[in-house]
Amino acid sequence: MMRDELEGRVRRLERVNGVLVAALVVLGGALGWRRVTAEVVRADRIEVVDAQGRARIVLAAGEAGPTVEVRDAAGVARATLGDDAEGTALYLRDGDGTTRVGVAQFAHGGGGFALHGPEAKGAAVLYLKGDGSLTFYGANGEVQARYPGG
């Protein structure tokens, strides 16, 4: 008699256990599918990674100032936006990591836009503070032309 009673209790516990497991699965799924939001997320560094775990977007608050970096699949920083004591700048780079386009607003009030040639040889630089200037540099860094002249 005692054995039948124990077997009955075990069967009831197994059924209850099955119901509890099913309820936890449903509840976990519902919570997992719910979008979690927060008013503020605080971190020194945030990395957005691709399916292979490579950092593709990096937001960092470094000693010099904040930066946002976009990297290609090889890990090369292709775009960087930063702000520091010198000013605010955006740099676009080629696959070798060479800066090809730079845009900056300097702390002293001037601003500029630069287009650089392959391997950073040669450039066209538009700079504005006061009257401003447009300068063309050759592959060896020599000034080819400047407007206004000077």
N, C-alpha and C positions, 0 to 999 in steps of 0.2 A: 504494500500500500504506500509506503513511504517513497519507494522508487517511482511509482506512477505519479505521485504528487510532485516530486522533484522534476521529472521529465516534463510535466505540464507547465511548471513554473519556468523552466528553461525555454520552452517553446514561446511562452508569452513574452519573456524578456527578449528573445530573438526578434519577435514581431515589433516590439516597441523600439528596439535598437534599429531595425530597418527603417521604421518611420522617422526616427530621429536623424539618421544618416541622410535620408531623402530630404528632410526639412533643411538640414545644414547645407546640402548641395544647392538647393533652390535659393536659400538665403545668400549663400556665398556668391552664386551666379548673379543674383540681383545686385548685390553690393559691388561686385567686380565690374559690372556693366555700367554702373552709375558713374557719371563723370564727377570727379572730385575737383572742387574749385577752392581757391583761397583768395583772400583779399590781397595778401602780401606773401611773396616767397623771398626769403633772404638767404643769400649764399655769397661766398667770395668768388666762386667760379661755377658756371653752369656749362655743361657740354651736351650738345645734341648729337647723338651718334646714329650712324647708318646701320643697316642690317648686319654688317660685319663687325660692329662695335667700334668703328673708327670715328673719332671726333670730327664732325663736319662743320659745326657752328660752335664757337667758344665765346662766351660772355665772361669777362673777368674784370675784377676791381683790383688792379695792381697798385703797387706803391706810387707809381708815376701818375696813374689815372685809369679810368675805365676804358676797355676796348671791346669791340665786337669783331670777331674774325670768322671768315667763311673759308673753309678748306676744301680742296678737291679730293678725289678718291686716293691720291698719292700722299695726302697730308700737307700739300703745299698751300700756304696761306694765299688765296687768290684775291681776297678783299679784306681790308682792315680799316675800321673806323675807330679813332681814338681821340682822347682829350687829355691834355696834360698842361703843365705850366707854360709851354710854348704856344699852345693854341689847340685848335681842333682840325683834324685832317682825315681824309679818306684816300686810301691807296689801293689801286687795282694792279694786280700782277699777272704776268704770263705763267705758263706751266713750269718754267724754270725758277719762279720766285722773283724775277726781276720786275721792279716797279715800272709800269708802262704809263700809268695815269696817276697824277697826284693832284688833289684839291685841298687847299688849306686856308684857314682863317687864323692869322697869327695873333698872339696876345698883344702885340704892339699896335694892332689896328689894321695892318695890311692883310691882303689876301692874294692868293694866286692859284693858277691852274697850269700844270705842266704835262706835256706829252713827251715821253722818252722813247728813243729808238730801241731796236733789239740790243740786248746785253747792256742796256742803259747808255748806249753810245749815241750822242746827238739828242737834242731836245728843243722843244718850242715852249717857252715859259712866258705866260701872261701874268704880270704882277701889278697889283693896284694898291698904292698908298700915295696919296697926293695925286700927281699927274699920271702915274702908272707907266708901264713899259711892256713891250713885247720883244723878247730876245730869242734868237735862234742860235743854237750851239752846234758845232760840228762834232764828228765822231771822236775827236781828240779833246773835246771840251773847250775849244776856242770859239770866241764869239764870231758868228758869221754875219749877223745883222742885228741891229737894235733900233727899235722905233719907240719914242723919238730917238734920233741918233745921239751919240754922245760917247 
